[in-house]
Amino acid sequence: MADPLPHADPPKRTFWQRRLLDPVVAQLTQGITPRKIALTLAIGTALASFPILGTTTLLCFIVGIALRLNQPIIQAINYVWTPIHLSLIYLMVRGGEWLFAAPHRPLRMRVLARSLWDDPARFAHEFGATGLHAIVVWALAAPFWTAVVYYIALPILREIERVRLAAAEKLAEEKSKDHPVP
């Protein structure tokens, strides 16, 4: 008898599912604990927010090795976090201006890039304090951010692990019913 309902193709996986959720679930199936993944997510997002462009990949790599965090996950977070990172740099620069009562500086990426390439020493002289102020704001915010992300991610990851284990257990039971051991 033909199936009365045609089977539809499964919906396409979103960018976030493919680049963030799938690697996390894959790590859970390889025995990495939800606690370690939550720590990797928390520290990874904090490091990926460091306000100096071009430094986060190396920073994630070094801290990931030092703390024995999962490199594929921390680098995936760093990659996916880029659009947020760019917005956060602006906020950290403005926060640094407020915190240090520094004068407001316009931030035009093309002008900054050209200035850096034309005369790196002059660029460091003109914008070094701005970068340092942004780093201080990051250093003040990062521990709080890390704690919030960790304590939000941990119960979610524990639930994902629980559901995954229950599904694996159910599948094993179904297989044993289909193929009983003599």
Secondary structure, 3 states (H helix, E strand, C coil): CCCCCCCCCCCCCCHHHHHHHHHHHHHHHCCCCHHHHHHHHHHHHHHCCCCCCCCHHHHHHHHHHHCCCCHHHHHHHHHHCHHHHHHHHHHHHHHHHHHCCCCCCCCCHHHHHHHHHHCHHHHHHHHHHHHHHHHHHHHHHHHHHHHHHHHHHHHHHHHHHHHHHHHHHHHHHHHHHHCCCC
